[in-house]
Amino acid sequence: MSGGSLYDRCAQDAAATVITAYSTSFALACRLLGPRVRTHVRSVYALVRVADEIVDGAAALKGVSAQEQRDLLDAFEAETNAAVERRFSTDLVIHAFALAAVECGIGADLTRPFFASM
């Protein structure tokens, strides 16, 4: 397996771990999907889940201020957009999302409203 393929698989496994940890029922429902679609759904879910933790979960519980949460979310969005463009991120969840986004045609035109709603 090439380095890129191994890294891609590791990122997709990380996304699957997120979905399994946060939503057992959603993870089980994803098993009904074909492998390719399932991988993409997990990758999108993981990105959304992490964004939600920034604004409405773990960050607040750790004492991160509202302004710091906004800054973190803005940085997360910027890295997401950059990863889709360059097809790589050092953040495994973002990298998995970028793989799905490139293959499925998910661009900033779709992610921008999502991040704005957060």
C-alpha positions as CSV (number, residue, x, y, z in Angstrom):
1,M,0.0,0.0,0.0
2,S,1.4,3.4,-0.9
3,G,2.0,6.1,1.7
4,G,-0.9,8.1,0.4
5,S,-3.3,5.2,0.4
6,L,-2.2,4.1,3.9
7,Y,-2.7,7.7,5.2
8,D,-6.1,7.9,3.4
9,R,-7.2,4.6,5.0
10,C,-6.0,5.8,8.4
11,A,-8.0,9.0,8.0
12,Q,-11.1,7.1,7.0
13,D,-10.7,4.8,9.9
14,A,-10.5,7.8,12.3
15,A,-13.7,9.1,10.8
16,A,-15.4,5.8,11.4
17,T,-14.2,5.8,15.0
18,V,-15.8,9.2,15.5
19,I,-19.1,8.1,14.2
20,T,-19.0,4.9,16.2
21,A,-18.2,6.7,19.4
22,Y,-20.8,9.4,19.0
23,S,-23.7,7.6,17.5
24,T,-24.0,3.8,17.7
25,S,-27.3,3.8,15.9
26,F,-26.0,6.0,13.0
27,A,-22.9,3.8,12.8
28,L,-25.1,0.7,12.6
29,A,-27.3,2.3,10.0
30,C,-24.3,3.1,7.9
31,R,-23.5,-0.6,7.6
32,L,-26.5,-0.9,5.4
33,L,-24.8,1.4,2.8
34,G,-22.3,0.2,0.2
35,P,-18.7,0.4,1.3
36,R,-17.9,3.5,-0.9
37,V,-20.9,5.5,0.2
38,R,-20.5,4.4,3.8
39,T,-17.0,5.7,3.9
40,H,-18.1,9.1,2.5
41,V,-21.0,9.3,5.0
42,R,-18.7,8.6,7.9
43,S,-16.2,11.2,6.7
44,V,-18.9,13.9,6.4
45,Y,-20.4,12.9,9.8
46,A,-17.0,13.1,11.5
47,L,-16.3,16.6,10.2
48,V,-19.7,17.8,11.3
49,R,-19.3,16.1,14.7
50,V,-16.0,17.8,15.4
51,A,-17.3,21.2,14.3
52,D,-20.2,20.7,16.7
53,E,-17.8,19.8,19.6
54,I,-16.0,23.1,18.9
55,V,-19.1,25.2,19.3
56,D,-21.4,23.1,21.5
57,G,-19.6,20.5,23.4
58,A,-16.1,19.6,24.4
59,A,-14.5,23.0,23.8
60,A,-17.0,24.7,26.2
61,L,-16.6,22.0,28.8
62,K,-12.8,22.6,28.7
63,G,-13.4,26.3,29.4
64,V,-12.7,27.6,25.9
65,S,-14.3,31.0,25.6
66,A,-17.0,31.8,23.1
67,Q,-14.5,34.0,21.1
68,E,-11.9,31.2,21.2
69,Q,-14.5,28.7,20.0
70,R,-15.3,31.1,17.0
71,D,-11.6,31.3,16.2
72,L,-11.2,27.6,16.4
73,L,-14.2,27.0,14.2
74,D,-12.9,29.6,11.7
75,A,-9.5,27.8,11.6
76,F,-11.3,24.4,11.2
77,E,-13.3,25.8,8.3
78,A,-10.2,27.3,6.7
79,E,-8.3,24.0,7.0
80,T,-11.2,22.1,5.6
81,N,-11.4,24.3,2.5
82,A,-7.6,24.2,2.1
83,A,-7.6,20.4,2.4
84,V,-10.2,20.0,-0.3
85,E,-8.1,22.2,-2.6
86,R,-4.8,20.5,-1.9
87,R,-6.3,17.0,-1.2
88,F,-4.4,16.7,2.1
89,S,-4.6,17.6,5.7
90,T,-2.6,16.8,8.8
91,D,-5.9,16.6,10.6
92,L,-7.2,13.0,10.0
93,V,-10.9,13.9,10.2
94,I,-10.5,16.8,7.8
95,H,-8.4,14.7,5.5
96,A,-11.1,12.0,5.4
97,F,-13.7,14.7,4.6
98,A,-11.5,16.2,1.9
99,L,-11.3,12.7,0.2
100,A,-15.1,12.5,0.2
101,A,-15.6,16.1,-0.8
102,V,-13.3,15.7,-3.8
103,E,-15.0,12.6,-5.0
104,C,-18.5,13.8,-4.3
105,G,-18.1,17.4,-5.5
106,I,-18.6,19.0,-2.1
107,G,-17.0,22.5,-2.2
108,A,-17.0,25.7,-0.2
109,D,-20.4,26.5,-1.8
110,L,-21.8,23.8,0.4
111,T,-19.4,23.9,3.4
112,R,-19.6,27.7,3.9
113,P,-23.4,27.7,4.8
114,F,-22.8,24.9,7.2
115,F,-20.0,26.6,9.0
116,A,-21.9,29.9,9.0
117,S,-24.9,28.1,10.7
118,M,-22.6,27.0,13.5
